[in-house]
């Protein structure tokens, strides 16, 4: 099962399939395509850069883990810190 869709700057909630990493759907801030990312929720809150699978532009991804252990991901352009 995949997470509900989230737009650029909007948090994407995650879904978990069995023992696999949770996934989130995010929208690339450059090309607008929706892509699925995997989130290592064992690492806690994190921020990293991942290239878009469609246009190869660098996407800033901020992951926050809420008090219930649910991860949310927010995507932004490299110059939008």
Backbone bond lengths (Angstrom), bond angles and torsions (degrees), N, CA, C in turn:
res aa  C-N    CA-C-N  psi(-1)  N-CA   C-N-CA  omega(-1)  CA-C   N-CA-C  phi
1 X - - - 1.433 - - 1.514 109.01 -
2 X 1.320 117.84 139.96 1.449 121.21 -179.51 1.523 109.91 -104.25
3 X 1.308 114.52 160.64 1.455 120.32 -179.02 1.523 110.48 -72.82
4 X 1.293 114.84 160.99 1.458 119.57 174.25 1.522 108.69 -63.81
5 X 1.306 116.44 146.33 1.465 121.30 -177.07 1.520 110.85 -67.80
6 X 1.324 115.59 145.39 1.459 121.29 176.79 1.512 108.73 -135.74
7 X 1.300 116.43 140.56 1.458 120.83 179.92 1.507 111.47 -82.32
8 X 1.306 115.48 179.28 1.451 121.36 178.32 1.514 108.45 -61.30
9 X 1.312 116.96 128.71 1.451 121.58 -179.10 1.515 114.26 82.21
10 X 1.322 118.22 -9.49 1.458 122.44 178.12 1.521 108.30 -99.58
11 X 1.327 117.87 137.33 1.453 118.91 -179.41 1.522 112.47 -68.04
12 X 1.317 115.04 142.46 1.461 121.38 174.62 1.518 106.91 -105.85
13 X 1.307 117.58 127.00 1.446 119.76 175.23 1.517 108.14 -81.21
14 X 1.297 115.84 160.81 1.456 120.01 -173.47 1.517 111.68 -106.60
15 X 1.312 114.72 162.39 1.454 121.59 171.56 1.516 107.88 -129.43
16 X 1.316 116.85 155.88 1.450 120.70 -177.00 1.520 108.88 -127.58
17 X 1.327 115.19 132.08 1.454 121.65 176.40 1.519 108.44 -108.95
18 X 1.325 116.63 108.82 1.462 122.79 179.94 1.518 110.40 52.32
19 X 1.330 118.82 -126.69 1.461 122.33 -177.09 1.520 112.06 -96.04
20 X 1.305 117.57 10.81 1.457 120.93 -177.95 1.532 110.43 -79.41
21 X 1.330 115.51 166.78 1.459 120.14 175.55 1.521 109.58 -66.20
22 X 1.344 117.22 146.62 1.462 119.16 176.51 1.527 110.23 -68.75
23 X 1.317 115.95 152.99 1.464 120.83 179.14 1.519 109.12 -118.03
24 X 1.334 115.17 158.84 1.462 121.66 175.75 1.519 107.73 -142.06
25 X 1.310 116.16 145.08 1.463 121.70 174.27 1.523 107.58 -96.64
26 X 1.330 116.22 126.30 1.455 120.97 177.16 1.524 108.51 -126.46
27 X 1.321 115.95 159.39 1.455 120.53 177.97 1.524 108.48 -105.57
28 X 1.334 116.48 129.44 1.456 121.41 178.56 1.524 108.87 -63.80
29 X 1.348 117.87 127.86 1.467 119.90 179.67 1.531 113.26 -72.28
30 X 1.330 117.53 -9.10 1.461 121.39 -179.12 1.529 112.14 -97.99
31 X 1.325 117.71 -56.14 1.469 120.52 -175.04 1.526 112.91 -100.27
32 X 1.345 117.73 -12.80 1.457 121.32 177.39 1.518 115.10 82.69
33 X 1.337 117.85 -1.29 1.466 120.64 179.80 1.532 110.59 -74.19
34 X 1.325 115.39 146.78 1.457 121.48 175.01 1.520 108.69 -86.17
35 X 1.326 116.20 131.97 1.460 120.87 178.28 1.526 109.20 -131.55
36 X 1.305 115.49 153.64 1.458 121.59 178.14 1.523 108.52 -100.27
37 X 1.327 116.04 131.42 1.458 120.70 175.74 1.521 108.73 -119.62
38 X 1.317 116.24 154.21 1.463 122.06 174.03 1.518 107.80 -101.09
39 X 1.320 116.37 142.16 1.456 121.86 -176.53 1.522 109.52 -120.14
40 X 1.326 115.80 127.84 1.463 121.06 174.83 1.523 107.31 -85.75
41 X 1.328 116.52 89.82 1.458 120.66 -176.30 1.520 113.67 -73.35
42 X 1.326 118.47 -6.74 1.458 121.06 177.06 1.526 111.29 -77.60
43 X 1.343 117.61 -12.93 1.465 122.00 -178.01 1.532 112.48 -89.87
44 X 1.328 118.41 -1.16 1.466 120.95 -179.22 1.521 111.49 73.07
45 X 1.343 115.62 -160.39 1.462 120.26 178.73 1.522 109.09 -61.73
46 X 1.314 116.61 141.70 1.460 120.41 -177.23 1.517 110.73 -156.87
47 X 1.321 115.03 160.41 1.454 121.80 174.93 1.522 106.60 -139.70
48 X 1.334 115.86 132.33 1.455 120.19 -178.27 1.523 109.81 -154.82
49 X 1.316 116.02 171.07 1.466 122.02 178.47 1.516 108.69 -112.41
50 X 1.326 115.33 131.13 1.464 121.83 176.91 1.521 107.75 -130.78
51 X 1.321 117.11 134.90 1.463 120.64 179.27 1.520 110.61 -73.53
52 X 1.336 116.01 140.68 1.462 121.61 175.34 1.528 108.53 -61.53
53 X 1.308 116.41 136.03 1.461 121.66 -179.97 1.522 111.95 -72.57
54 X 1.340 117.58 -13.53 1.458 121.55 -177.99 1.526 111.43 -100.96
55 X 1.354 117.11 -54.79 1.472 119.99 -174.57 1.526 114.02 -105.95
56 X 1.324 117.38 -3.83 1.478 124.31 177.12 1.526 113.93 67.83
57 X 1.323 119.37 13.01 1.464 121.73 176.80 1.523 109.82 -77.36
58 X 1.344 117.45 149.78 1.468 120.57 -178.63 1.530 111.55 -77.79
59 X 1.328 116.92 123.76 1.462 122.66 -179.77 1.525 108.25 -108.36
60 X 1.339 116.59 127.31 1.464 120.89 171.37 1.521 107.51 -76.72
61 X 1.304 116.60 127.57 1.462 121.10 178.91 1.519 108.00 -121.59
62 X 1.327 115.48 122.91 1.457 121.72 176.42 1.525 107.47 -109.68
63 X 1.324 115.91 125.67 1.463 121.65 -179.53 1.523 108.01 -114.69
64 X 1.313 115.65 129.57 1.459 122.41 176.06 1.526 107.85 -122.52
65 X 1.319 115.48 138.00 1.463 121.41 177.15 1.522 107.16 -107.09
66 X 1.348 117.49 121.09 1.462 119.60 -179.27 1.523 111.05 -79.00
67 X 1.328 116.13 178.82 1.471 120.26 -175.68 1.525 113.33 -65.88
68 X 1.346 117.03 -18.08 1.462 120.93 176.71 1.530 111.99 -90.32
69 X 1.341 117.01 0.50 1.455 120.81 179.59 1.515 114.21 85.14
70 X 1.341 117.13 10.97 1.460 121.30 179.52 1.528 108.96 -89.16
71 X 1.327 116.11 129.10 1.455 121.26 -179.19 1.518 110.76 -88.49
72 X 1.338 115.83 142.01 1.458 122.36 172.99 1.519 107.47 -126.85
73 X 1.342 116.36 136.93 1.457 121.34 -179.51 1.519 109.81 -117.32
74 X 1.331 116.46 138.45 1.454 122.97 176.93 1.520 107.82 -124.28
75 X 1.327 116.90 128.63 1.451 122.26 -179.83 1.524 110.13 -104.26
76 X 1.342 116.34 140.22 1.453 121.04 175.93 1.517 110.17 -146.52
77 X 1.325 115.98 160.74 1.466 120.71 178.38 1.523 109.17 -70.31
78 X 1.307 116.00 159.02 1.467 120.99 -176.09 1.521 112.53 -58.97
79 X 1.326 118.56 -33.46 1.463 121.14 -177.95 1.529 113.45 -93.22
80 X 1.332 118.01 10.37 1.471 122.63 -178.94 1.511 113.72 -103.78
81 X 1.247 123.25 24.20 1.460 125.36 -172.67 1.453 114.05 -32.92
